[in-house]
């Protein structure tokens, strides 16, 4: 066996003969004195009558060393050095690793049939042609699988013969040999003699053969059809067969077999247990499975194991408008949320396929990753604006901006690179994900426009993690849906917790709730410049009490600024340290806000209807005191707002539901609120700050009683008065004269139209 490493620089004299007839065109490097390969895989070289493996560069470090005592050059002839125990141990690892590589490339080709990076030829067959003394473990496994596939009828016939007549009682021998008990004219034989043999060497060969196939299926993920009901050799007992018992037992029973196919089974089993046994293989067929641009295979591995399949609506997120293509994108719970029932957010990942131990990502990939996050935020903001204008938000929509604080949620963003810590078979079962410092002890690459503003649109953080390459290649190669889904759930939560841990090390997080008689929105608005980017509202808690998060950078250079911010916040909020992901209710007191007194009319801001000739006034009603209390702030945000039912896809499924398109065409500046069927009692007027669409689930969290479908909510900033009185009775009477009018439906009038009803 000869072993080459992808992208390693070899002297021409060392590898030119190995590459003859392979079809690989090496790159000439270092002044044309050395050669480098951009392929990964396996091929058989007929010139040297030996197998050549090209292993991925992740197996060596930046200097081209596989460990302290072995370099890439040492691997060229490692199979010929039988005396060196360390090299023999490595050879055993390489045999298994070659199978994983073959399986990974095969799975990639199955999942990406249109890809042109993988090339192959028919795998060589065993036969009675020219003997070849050198072969690989891969050859043996492939031949075992091929024989099982092509000889199902023969194997089924043998199994049937082995079991025919078993346990059938031999009455002649039983009557003559065994004592009987006669009871009530019935003869009973306690120990009948059947036809089962004590030792069945034919069956033992099939047991060994099928045990090997079962091991290949379990260990490497190759699909195997086993049409036999034998008690197979498994676990520690099978390990003993691998360690020498198998070949010893096969030698003991070899004389029992005479047919060609039985001998072939014996030969295959012996080859599996003893690599040095010579197998007859045709040598006139090209034998190779190679892939160039292996980084695409690695990217597909990671995406298969952590990413989400994107439908047509979400494809724009991965293939961005500026032509940039994201490696990995999936939805998972927000970093800022304390509850896993909260809405999910998009996680952005980028695969980096480098030699083992490489630490420098480079400026260009980092810059690209910043752009990915900015594009994602802007894409969702565009959808949010479309929603505000009455258009469908689509499946891709996630709300990144908080309207109350104008802060932005944290976008989880990370690099994933491959890592191999130990070159032995135990690595295939070790799920290791290691966070990597990005330099100077920092946990993140960071891009920002302003210092000490975590919740800012322009603050982008990128973490970096190493994954165990052996584990993910085994998981990908087995192609077991349940195993992959289990690991996907585990690794997503692990990434989330690791990024959170890094943020908690970099920033001090606080939870805030407004003090009694403090209006949180007004306080934040009055101190907007000082709190911008530092305060965010990530908590989705169904409570009338409001909760906010404050993040301050731990760097000592911000000590004075942080002290000022904490003193400022303390004047309006209860503020306690609360780690990212912690429930703020565990650290903050319960605050009962006093009932808001109705402002005297003399203190309300006056607005003249004549100044709003084309803008709309919404005349809406409430049906109960509970509904009025909800409108006046007994909701999860403590906000004054008025809701309107929205039609679903243009179908009026609820009385009074209105079209989102129609509502988007209106420029509503004021809401005139009255009690249903009591319009003569008077009305109150509120100035509209903004509006938003809330779905049924969000309305439940906002404590709205029995929500059904989507709603458009107009959010108020203050109660006002009109310069002149209007007659609600006449407005409603005129509306009722329309045959299409539904009781209680909101009425929209422009300023000019409203002037007709001035009293």
Secondary structure as UniProt FT lines:
FT   STRAND          2..5
FT   TURN            6..7
FT   STRAND          10..11
FT   HELIX           12..19
FT   TURN            20..21
FT   STRAND          27..29
FT   TURN            30..33
FT   STRAND          34..36
FT   STRAND          39..45
FT   TURN            46..49
FT   STRAND          50..55
FT   HELIX           57..59
FT   TURN            62..63
FT   TURN            72..73
FT   HELIX           74..80
FT   HELIX           85..111
FT   TURN            113..114
FT   STRAND          118..120
FT   STRAND          126..132
FT   HELIX           137..150
FT   HELIX           152..163
FT   TURN            164..167
FT   HELIX           171..177
FT   STRAND          180..183
FT   TURN            184..185
FT   STRAND          186..189
FT   HELIX           201..220
FT   HELIX           235..240
FT   HELIX           241..245
FT   HELIX           246..253
FT   HELIX           254..256
FT   HELIX           260..273
FT   TURN            275..276
FT   STRAND          279..281
FT   STRAND          288..292
FT   HELIX           294..306
FT   TURN            312..314
FT   HELIX           315..318
FT   TURN            321..322
FT   STRAND          328..333
FT   TURN            340..341
FT   STRAND          344..352
FT   HELIX           363..388
FT   TURN            389..390
FT   TURN            395..396
FT   TURN            403..405
FT   STRAND          413..419
FT   HELIX           425..429
FT   STRAND          433..435
FT   TURN            440..441
FT   STRAND          445..447
FT   TURN            451..452
FT   TURN            454..455
FT   TURN            457..458
FT   STRAND          460..468
FT   HELIX           469..478
FT   HELIX           481..506
FT   STRAND          507..514
FT   TURN            516..517
FT   HELIX           520..526
FT   HELIX           528..531
FT   TURN            532..534
FT   STRAND          535..536
FT   STRAND          548..553
FT   HELIX           556..558
FT   HELIX           559..570
FT   TURN            571..572
FT   STRAND          573..577
FT   TURN            580..581
FT   HELIX           584..586
FT   HELIX           601..603
FT   STRAND          605..607
FT   HELIX           609..612
FT   STRAND          616..622
FT   HELIX           625..631
FT   TURN            632..633
FT   TURN            636..637
FT   STRAND          641..646
FT   TURN            649..650
FT   TURN            655..656
FT   HELIX           660..664
FT   STRAND          668..675
FT   TURN            676..677
FT   HELIX           679..681
FT   STRAND          684..694
FT   HELIX           696..701
FT   TURN            702..703
FT   TURN            705..706
FT   STRAND          711..722
FT   HELIX           728..736
FT   TURN            739..740
FT   TURN            743..744
FT   STRAND          747..750
FT   HELIX           751..754
FT   HELIX           755..757
//
